[in-house]
Amino acid sequence: MTPASDPPLERSGASPDEAVETVEAYEDEGRTVLYDAENPLAWVEASTAVTLADHA
């Protein structure tokens, strides 16, 4: 979660469907890693993990 003082994040791309089309995944030690196939070197770091089922 971001602190209340942080501005809201904006998504890139024209629509969420376009962004989802470029997402690929692989397994690493039992965890699923999602990445942007068009820009595989772009990384996002999070301090906590979430399940997709809880946030989809």
Buried (B, 14 or more C-beta within 10 A) or exposed (E): EEEEEEEEEEEEEEEEEEBEEEEEEEEEEEEEEEBBEEEEEEEEEEEEEEEEEEEE
